């Protein structure tokens, strides 16, 4: 049988001590264990649970599964912030992936450097990422050689995925780390690619880039 506050407190307890004891011993009808669990918390509580877990990357239009995953991994991700592994863990949350990276803090020479084959124009002491993220053109958008008479005909590609990549990188990197991001993961096919002359490729087509 559960003991009451009167049975536990000494006889000399004053009104204030008794009041605090009664308040602390009440059985509150709140399922705290379920609310504080990333897999069991009600949907309406997920933003509060994310704040409780100090989540640094969050979007309200994420699916419930992605929100729960972020909350469940929050402590582990926080421990990785500032490392290369953090970028690899944060970017999938915004549907992005790193194709190539250069993080050597040195200046570059004309052409390619002797060691590392680093590209021209890479900023010194800055990590450089080639990041792939899906982009979407609005239906009926303007394309070279074709026009459309719709309200969204002149709208450009939705840049929200790019903005989210930058948010994810900001959450993953150390404050003192400098990072530049290149989203040009596709490039035009050239004759130097040595593509077969069987009609499977043609000038104007694009292919995936593997290096910066």
C-alpha positions as CSV (number, residue, x, y, z in Angstrom):
1,X,0.0,0.0,0.0
2,X,1.3,3.4,-0.9
3,X,2.1,5.6,2.2
4,X,0.5,9.0,2.5
5,X,2.3,12.2,3.2
6,X,0.8,12.3,6.8
7,X,2.3,8.9,7.4
8,X,5.8,9.9,6.2
9,X,6.2,13.4,7.6
10,X,7.3,13.9,11.2
11,X,4.8,15.2,13.6
12,X,6.7,18.5,13.9
13,X,6.1,19.3,10.2
14,X,4.5,22.7,9.6
15,X,1.7,23.7,7.1
16,X,4.2,24.6,4.4
17,X,6.1,21.3,4.5
18,X,2.8,19.4,4.5
19,X,1.5,21.4,1.5
20,X,4.7,20.8,-0.5
21,X,4.7,17.1,0.4
22,X,1.1,16.7,-0.7
23,X,1.7,18.5,-4.0
24,X,4.8,16.4,-4.8
25,X,3.1,13.1,-4.0
26,X,0.1,13.7,-6.3
27,X,-0.3,11.2,-9.1
28,X,-0.5,13.5,-12.2
29,X,-2.5,12.1,-15.1
30,X,0.2,13.0,-17.6
31,X,2.0,10.2,-19.6
32,X,5.5,11.8,-19.2
33,X,7.3,8.6,-20.3
34,X,5.4,8.5,-23.5
35,X,5.7,12.3,-24.2
36,X,9.4,12.3,-23.7
37,X,10.0,9.3,-26.0
38,X,10.9,10.2,-29.6
39,X,8.9,7.2,-30.9
40,X,5.9,7.6,-28.7
41,X,5.4,11.3,-28.2
42,X,2.2,12.8,-29.8
43,X,2.7,14.8,-33.0
44,X,1.7,18.0,-31.3
45,X,4.5,17.6,-28.7
46,X,7.3,16.9,-31.2
47,X,8.4,20.6,-31.5
48,X,8.6,20.9,-27.8
49,X,10.5,17.6,-27.5
50,X,12.9,18.8,-30.2
51,X,13.6,22.0,-28.2
52,X,14.1,19.9,-25.0
53,X,16.7,17.8,-26.9
54,X,18.4,21.0,-28.3
55,X,17.8,20.0,-31.9
56,X,19.6,22.4,-34.2
57,X,18.0,21.4,-37.5
58,X,14.3,21.3,-37.8
59,X,11.6,22.0,-40.5
60,X,7.9,22.0,-39.7
61,X,7.0,20.3,-43.0
62,X,9.2,17.3,-42.3
63,X,7.4,14.0,-42.1
64,X,6.7,12.6,-38.7
65,X,9.3,9.8,-39.2
66,X,12.0,12.3,-40.0
67,X,11.2,14.5,-37.0
68,X,11.2,11.5,-34.7
69,X,14.6,10.4,-36.2
70,X,16.1,13.8,-35.6
71,X,15.0,13.8,-32.0
72,X,16.2,10.3,-31.4
73,X,19.7,11.1,-32.9
74,X,20.0,14.6,-31.4
75,X,22.5,13.7,-28.7
76,X,24.6,11.7,-31.0
77,X,24.6,14.4,-33.7
78,X,25.5,17.1,-31.2
79,X,28.6,15.1,-30.2
80,X,29.7,15.0,-33.9
81,X,29.3,18.7,-34.6
82,X,32.6,20.1,-36.1
83,X,33.7,16.8,-37.6
84,X,33.5,15.4,-41.1
85,X,31.1,12.8,-40.0
86,X,28.6,15.4,-38.9
87,X,28.2,16.7,-42.4
88,X,27.5,13.1,-43.6
89,X,24.9,12.7,-40.9
90,X,23.1,16.0,-41.1
91,X,22.8,16.4,-44.9
92,X,20.6,13.3,-45.5
93,X,18.0,15.1,-43.3
94,X,17.6,17.6,-46.1
95,X,17.8,15.0,-48.9
96,X,21.4,16.0,-49.8
97,X,24.6,14.1,-50.1
98,X,28.3,15.0,-50.5
99,X,29.8,13.9,-53.8
100,X,33.3,15.3,-53.3
101,X,35.1,17.5,-50.8
102,X,38.4,19.3,-50.4
103,X,39.4,20.5,-47.0
104,X,43.1,21.1,-47.2
105,X,43.8,24.6,-45.7
106,X,46.2,25.8,-48.3
107,X,46.4,28.3,-51.2
108,X,46.3,27.1,-54.8
109,X,48.5,27.7,-57.8
110,X,47.5,28.4,-61.4
111,X,45.9,25.3,-62.9
112,X,46.2,22.4,-60.4
113,X,48.4,22.1,-57.4
114,X,51.1,19.5,-57.5
115,X,49.5,17.6,-54.6
116,X,45.8,16.9,-54.4
117,X,44.7,18.2,-57.8
118,X,42.8,21.1,-56.2
119,X,40.6,23.3,-58.5
120,X,41.4,26.9,-59.4
121,X,39.8,29.6,-57.2
122,X,39.3,27.5,-54.1
123,X,39.4,29.8,-51.1
124,X,42.4,29.3,-48.7
125,X,41.6,27.7,-45.4
126,X,38.2,26.8,-46.5
127,X,36.6,23.4,-46.9
128,X,34.9,23.0,-50.3
129,X,31.9,20.7,-50.9
130,X,30.3,19.3,-54.0
131,X,26.7,18.6,-52.8
132,X,23.9,16.9,-54.7
133,X,20.4,18.0,-53.7
134,X,17.2,17.5,-55.8
135,X,15.8,20.6,-57.3
136,X,12.4,21.0,-58.9
137,X,11.2,23.3,-61.6
138,X,7.5,24.4,-61.4
139,X,5.2,22.8,-63.9
140,X,5.0,25.0,-67.0
141,X,8.1,26.9,-66.2
142,X,10.0,28.7,-69.0
143,X,12.6,26.6,-70.8
144,X,15.0,27.7,-73.6
145,X,13.2,27.1,-76.9
146,X,9.8,26.7,-75.3
147,X,7.4,29.0,-73.5
148,X,4.2,28.5,-71.6
149,X,1.3,30.8,-71.0
150,X,0.7,29.9,-67.4
151,X,1.0,31.9,-64.2
152,X,4.1,30.1,-63.2
153,X,5.7,30.2,-66.7
154,X,8.5,32.6,-65.6
155,X,9.1,31.1,-62.2
156,X,12.6,29.8,-61.6
157,X,13.7,26.6,-59.9
158,X,12.7,26.3,-56.2
159,X,15.8,27.2,-54.2
160,X,14.4,26.0,-50.9
161,X,16.4,22.8,-51.0
162,X,19.6,24.8,-51.4
163,X,18.7,27.0,-48.4
164,X,18.0,23.9,-46.3
165,X,21.4,22.4,-47.3
166,X,23.1,25.6,-46.0
167,X,21.1,25.3,-42.8
168,X,22.2,21.7,-42.4
169,X,25.9,22.6,-43.0
170,X,25.6,25.4,-40.5
171,X,24.3,23.1,-37.9
172,X,27.0,20.5,-38.6
173,X,30.1,22.6,-38.7
174,X,32.1,24.2,-36.0
175,X,31.6,28.0,-35.7
176,X,35.2,28.7,-36.8
177,X,35.1,26.4,-39.8
178,X,34.7,28.0,-43.3
179,X,32.8,26.0,-45.9
180,X,31.8,26.8,-49.4
181,X,29.2,24.7,-51.2
182,X,29.0,23.9,-54.9
183,X,25.7,22.5,-56.1
184,X,26.8,22.0,-59.7
185,X,26.7,18.2,-59.5
186,X,25.8,17.9,-63.2
187,X,27.9,19.2,-66.2
188,X,27.5,19.2,-70.0
189,X,28.9,16.2,-71.9
190,X,32.0,17.1,-73.9
191,X,34.0,15.3,-76.5
192,X,36.8,14.7,-73.9
193,X,34.4,12.3,-72.1
194,X,35.0,9.8,-74.9
195,X,31.3,8.9,-75.1
196,X,30.3,6.2,-77.6
197,X,29.1,7.4,-81.0
198,X,26.0,5.1,-80.9
199,X,23.5,7.9,-80.3
200,X,23.2,7.2,-76.5
201,X,24.9,10.5,-75.8
202,X,24.8,13.8,-77.6
203,X,26.1,17.3,-77.1
204,X,23.8,19.2,-74.8
205,X,23.3,16.2,-72.5
206,X,24.5,16.3,-69.0
207,X,26.3,13.8,-66.8
208,X,27.1,13.5,-63.1
209,X,30.2,15.1,-61.8
210,X,32.4,13.0,-59.5
211,X,35.0,15.6,-58.6
212,X,35.1,19.3,-57.8
